Amino acid sequence: MRIMDLRRIRYFVVLAETLHFGRAALALNIAQPPLSQQIRVLEQELGARLFERSNRRVELTPAGKALLPEARALLAQAERTSTVAARAQRGEIGELRVGLTGSAAFTVVIPRLILSYRQRFPGVRLRIEELTTREQLAALLEQRLDVAIVRSVLAPDLPPTLRATCLLEDSLVVALPAQHRLAGVARPLPISTLAEEPFVMYPRESGTGVYDQIITLCRQAGFAPTVAQEAHAMATILGLVAAGLGVAVVPESLRSVGANGVVYRPIKEKGARSALWLVLWTRQHSAQAAAFAAVAKAS
């Protein structure tokens, strides 16, 4: 099977539509002799005469008439293919795999970022997966994610192949059962007031960074927290607090959850802060990820 030169196919279509070598050459911005030569080469490749030529007129042969719709379709398909490739190169189509922590969706910044990206790049299929920070970083290194939105007090410790950009700083607050003795206290609570309280916490292996921060804050206040229950999901932690199983230190953005039976109080210590970070490859493997990073930077 011969692979036809698309340039010659285009020459054929223009000549078939004008039926005049001079006008066709003008439309193609080439001289008439090269046009005639390329048409002859195409006829030789196909083994069929496409035009009847005379001094007065040029006409399509039956073979030429049969080829014309196919040639037009071939050129249109080539144009679509070129367009698809160019759009993919610009990150306008394809797929973007985004990982995020459970608390990220409750912030103002992350939903707005995802909405802005979808509005700007509607042709990209978004696959969003909720994972712990540790799971996200592992998935990113294994190329099962394109970008990760992780929670960490400071910039996460990353290999040179990855980089992090801060998206949001978030205070930590105490989540208390509504009937708790401290629920009615209006002033910020020192961590030391929780020394005798049971804690509901993320497991340390979740790698959220908040676990280590809570332990550090408690130790600086002179005690080690008593962990009564562990849970991975934010909603579960708040549900356990509402049930009276303990108190929890959580990002302030969780106030928006509006969990029944839970009240939130600020923490007095200035170090009670967390942050969300966008983690990407140092050298981008994905045009879609680069576009996502650009939208995040502009937001």
C-alpha positions in Angstrom: 0.0 0.0 0.0 1.4 3.4 -1.1 1.4 6.3 1.4 0.3 9.3 -0.5 1.9 12.7 0.0 -0.8 15.0 1.5 0.7 17.9 -0.4 -0.1 16.2 -3.7 -3.6 15.4 -2.4 -4.1 19.1 -1.7 -2.8 20.0 -5.1 -5.3 17.6 -6.6 -8.3 19.0 -4.7 -7.5 22.6 -5.6 -7.1 21.7 -9.3 -10.2 19.6 -9.2 -12.2 22.5 -7.8 -10.8 25.2 -10.2 -10.2 22.9 -13.3 -7.6 25.4 -14.3 -3.8 24.9 -13.8 -3.1 28.6 -13.8 -5.7 29.5 -11.2 -4.9 26.4 -9.1 -1.2 27.3 -9.1 -2.1 30.9 -8.0 -4.3 29.6 -5.2 -1.5 27.2 -4.1 1.2 30.0 -4.4 3.4 27.8 -6.6 4.4 28.0 -10.3 2.3 26.1 -12.8 5.1 23.6 -14.0 5.7 22.2 -10.5 1.9 21.8 -10.1 1.7 19.8 -13.4 4.6 17.7 -12.3 3.2 16.8 -8.9 -0.2 15.9 -10.5 1.6 13.5 -12.9 3.5 12.0 -9.9 0.2 11.4 -8.1 -1.4 9.8 -11.1 1.6 7.5 -11.4 1.4 6.6 -7.7 -2.3 5.8 -8.0 -2.0 4.1 -11.4 -4.9 6.2 -12.7 -5.4 9.2 -14.9 -7.2 11.9 -12.8 -7.6 14.7 -15.4 -8.3 15.0 -19.1 -6.2 17.9 -20.3 -6.6 19.9 -23.5 -5.5 23.3 -24.7 -8.9 24.7 -23.8 -10.0 22.9 -20.7 -9.2 20.5 -17.8 -11.8 17.9 -16.8 -11.9 15.3 -14.1 -11.8 11.7 -15.3 -14.2 9.1 -13.7 -11.2 8.1 -11.4 -10.7 11.8 -10.5 -14.4 12.2 -9.7 -14.3 9.1 -7.5 -11.1 10.3 -5.7 -12.3 13.9 -5.0 -14.6 13.2 -2.0 -12.1 10.8 -0.5 -9.3 13.3 -1.0 -11.3 16.0 0.7 -12.1 13.7 3.7 -8.4 12.8 3.9 -7.3 16.4 4.1 -10.1 17.2 6.7 -8.9 14.2 8.8 -5.3 15.4 8.6 -6.4 18.9 9.7 -8.3 17.4 12.7 -5.3 15.3 13.6 -3.0 18.3 13.5 -5.4 20.3 15.6 -5.7 17.5 18.2 -2.0 17.2 18.5 -1.6 20.9 18.9 -4.3 21.2 21.5 -2.8 18.3 23.5 0.6 20.0 23.3 -1.0 23.1 24.8 -2.7 21.0 27.5 -6.2 21.8 26.2 -7.3 18.2 25.9 -6.3 14.9 27.5 -6.5 13.9 31.1 -5.2 15.3 34.4 -4.9 13.1 37.5 -5.2 15.2 40.7 -4.6 13.9 44.2 -5.8 15.9 47.2 -6.1 15.5 51.0 -9.5 15.2 52.6 -9.4 18.7 54.1 -8.5 20.4 50.8 -12.0 20.3 49.4 -13.3 22.3 52.4 -11.1 25.3 51.7 -12.1 28.2 49.5 -9.0 28.0 47.5 -9.0 24.5 46.2 -12.6 24.3 44.9 -12.1 27.7 43.2 -8.8 26.4 41.6 -10.5 23.3 40.3 -13.5 25.3 39.0 -11.2 27.8 37.2 -9.2 25.0 35.6 -12.3 23.3 34.4 -13.7 26.5 32.9 -10.4 27.3 31.1 -9.7 23.7 30.0 -13.1 22.0 29.5 -11.6 19.5 27.1 -9.4 17.9 29.8 -10.9 15.0 31.7 -10.2 15.6 35.4 -9.6 12.5 37.6 -9.6 13.6 41.3 -8.6 11.1 44.0 -8.7 11.7 47.7 -5.5 10.3 49.3 -3.3 11.0 52.3 -0.2 13.1 51.8 2.0 10.1 51.9 -0.1 8.2 49.5 -0.2 11.1 47.1 3.6 11.5 47.0 4.0 7.8 46.4 1.5 7.9 43.6 3.1 11.0 42.1 6.6 9.3 42.1 5.0 6.2 40.5 3.4 8.4 37.9 -0.2 7.4 38.9 -0.9 11.1 39.6 0.1 14.2 37.6 -0.2 16.7 40.5 -0.7 16.4 44.3 -2.3 18.8 46.8 -0.9 17.8 50.1 -1.0 19.2 53.7 2.2 20.0 55.5 3.3 22.5 58.1 6.4 23.5 56.1 7.3 22.7 52.5 7.2 18.9 52.3 10.5 17.0 52.1 10.7 16.0 48.5 13.3 14.4 46.2 14.9 16.7 43.6 12.5 15.5 40.9 9.5 17.1 42.7 8.8 20.7 43.7 6.2 22.3 46.0 4.3 25.6 45.8 2.2 26.9 48.8 -1.4 27.3 47.9 -2.9 28.2 51.3 -2.0 28.8 54.9 -4.6 27.5 57.4 -4.8 28.0 61.1 -5.4 24.9 63.3 -8.4 24.9 65.7 -9.7 22.7 68.4 -12.9 20.7 67.5 -14.9 20.0 70.7 -18.1 18.2 71.5 -20.9 20.8 71.8 -21.4 19.9 75.5 -17.7 20.1 76.4 -16.6 22.2 79.3 -14.5 24.4 77.0 -17.1 24.8 74.3 -18.3 28.1 75.7 -14.9 29.6 76.1 -14.6 32.6 73.7 -10.9 33.2 74.1 -8.2 31.3 72.2 -7.4 28.0 74.0 -3.8 27.2 75.0 -2.9 23.7 74.0 -2.1 23.0 77.7 -5.9 23.2 78.5 -6.2 19.9 76.5 -3.7 18.0 78.6 -6.2 15.8 80.2 -8.4 15.3 77.2 -8.6 12.2 74.9 -7.7 13.0 71.3 -9.2 11.9 68.1 -6.3 12.0 65.5 -5.1 11.0 62.1 -2.9 7.9 62.2 0.8 8.9 62.0 1.3 6.7 58.9 -1.2 8.9 57.0 1.7 11.3 56.5 -0.5 14.4 56.7 2.1 16.4 58.7 -0.7 17.5 61.1 -0.1 14.5 63.3 3.5 15.4 64.0 2.5 19.1 64.5 -0.1 18.2 67.1 2.4 16.0 68.9 5.0 18.8 68.8 2.5 21.4 70.1 1.5 19.2 73.0 5.1 18.4 74.0 5.9 22.1 73.9 3.0 22.5 76.4 4.4 19.9 78.6 2.4 16.8 77.9 1.9 13.9 75.5 -1.6 13.6 74.1 -3.7 10.6 74.9 -5.0 9.2 71.6 -8.4 7.6 72.2 -9.3 7.0 68.5 -7.7 7.3 65.1 -9.4 7.9 61.8 -8.2 8.8 58.3 -11.2 10.8 57.0 -11.9 14.3 58.2 -15.7 13.6 58.4 -15.1 10.6 60.5 -12.9 12.5 62.9 -15.6 15.2 63.4 -18.2 12.5 63.8 -16.2 10.9 66.6 -15.8 14.3 68.3 -19.5 14.9 68.1 -20.1 11.5 69.7 -17.9 12.6 72.6 -15.0 10.3 72.0 -12.5 13.1 72.4 -11.2 16.4 71.0 -9.4 17.0 67.7 -7.0 19.6 66.3 -8.0 20.2 62.7 -7.5 22.8 60.0 -9.8 25.8 60.4 -11.2 25.2 56.9 -13.2 22.3 58.4 -15.5 24.9 60.0 -17.3 24.9 56.7 -18.4 21.3 57.2 -21.0 22.4 59.7 -20.9 19.1 61.7 -23.7 18.8 64.2 -22.6 18.6 67.8 -19.1 20.1 67.1 -17.8 23.5 68.1 -14.5 25.0 67.1 -12.2 27.2 69.2 -9.0 28.9 68.0 -5.6 27.9 69.5 -3.5 30.4 71.3 -0.1 29.1 70.1 1.2 31.0 67.0 2.7 27.8 65.6 -0.7 26.2 65.3 -0.8 26.6 61.5 -0.8 24.3 58.6 -0.6 24.8 54.8 -1.7 23.2 51.5 1.0 22.6 48.9 0.8 21.9 45.2 3.4 19.3 44.3 4.5 18.7 40.7 7.4 17.3 38.8 10.4 19.7 38.7 10.6 19.0 34.9 7.0 18.8 33.8 6.0 15.4 32.3 2.5 16.7 31.4 1.2 19.8 29.5 -2.0 19.5 31.5 -0.1 19.6 34.8 1.8 22.7 33.6 -1.5 24.4 32.7 -2.9 23.5 36.1 0.1 25.0 37.8 -0.3 28.2 35.7 -4.0 28.5 36.8 -3.0 27.9 40.4 -0.4 30.7 40.2 -2.9 33.1 38.7 -5.6 32.3 41.3 
